[in-house]
Amino acid sequence: MGELQSLPNIGEKLEHQLHKAGIDTIEELKRTGSREAWLRILAFDPSACIMRLSALEGAIQGVRWHRLNPEMKAELKAFYHQHK
């Protein structure tokens, strides 16, 4: 298990995708932000979905994605629809 997998919502596959996107540490993920990290993943994986974006935000906040507040969920949904 890598460092990123110690965060909520980050499994082996998503950690691998983050590494491929140039994000190797928790600090790099926090600095990059969920939206930019997701866009980097989307660049090589067109199946990147709203759940992956939410998982990244939850990981940064230290919570499971389904516990994100409604306002954040709405912001992420709007962002997702702008880029998909």
C-alpha positions in Angstrom: 0.0 0.0 0.0 1.4 3.4 -1.0 1.1 6.6 0.9 -1.9 7.9 -1.0 -3.9 4.7 -0.1 -3.8 5.8 3.5 -6.4 8.5 2.5 -10.1 7.7 2.4 -11.4 6.8 -1.0 -8.0 6.0 -2.5 -7.5 2.4 -3.6 -4.8 0.8 -5.6 -6.2 1.8 -9.0 -6.7 5.5 -8.1 -3.3 5.7 -6.5 -1.8 4.3 -9.7 -3.7 6.9 -11.7 -2.5 9.7 -9.4 1.1 8.5 -9.9 0.6 8.5 -13.6 -0.8 12.1 -13.3 2.4 13.2 -11.5 1.0 13.1 -8.0 3.0 10.9 -5.7 2.4 12.2 -2.2 -0.5 13.4 0.0 1.0 16.9 0.1 1.1 16.9 -3.7 -2.5 15.9 -3.9 -3.6 18.6 -1.5 -1.5 21.2 -3.3 -2.9 20.1 -6.7 -6.5 19.9 -5.6 -9.2 17.5 -6.6 -10.2 19.3 -9.7 -6.8 19.5 -11.3 -5.9 16.0 -10.2 -9.1 14.7 -11.9 -8.4 16.7 -15.1 -5.0 15.1 -15.2 -6.5 11.7 -14.9 -9.2 12.5 -17.4 -6.5 13.3 -19.9 -5.5 9.7 -20.1 -8.6 7.9 -18.8 -11.8 9.2 -20.5 -13.9 7.0 -18.1 -13.0 9.3 -15.2 -16.4 10.0 -13.6 -18.0 12.2 -11.0 -17.4 9.5 -8.4 -13.7 9.7 -9.0 -13.7 13.5 -8.7 -15.7 13.2 -5.5 -13.4 10.5 -4.1 -10.4 12.9 -4.7 -12.1 15.7 -2.9 -13.1 13.5 0.0 -9.5 12.2 0.2 -8.2 15.7 0.5 -10.8 16.6 3.1 -10.1 13.3 5.0 -13.7 12.0 4.6 -15.5 9.3 2.6 -16.9 10.9 -0.6 -20.5 10.4 0.4 -19.9 12.6 3.5 -19.0 15.7 1.5 -21.4 18.6 2.2 -24.2 19.2 -0.3 -22.6 22.5 -1.5 -19.3 20.8 -2.3 -21.2 18.0 -4.1 -23.0 20.6 -6.2 -19.8 22.4 -7.0 -18.1 19.2 -8.1 -21.1 18.2 -10.2 -21.1 21.5 -12.0 -17.3 21.3 -12.6 -17.7 17.7 -13.9 -20.4 18.7 -16.3 -18.2 21.6 -17.6 -15.4 19.2 -18.5 -17.2 16.0 -19.6 
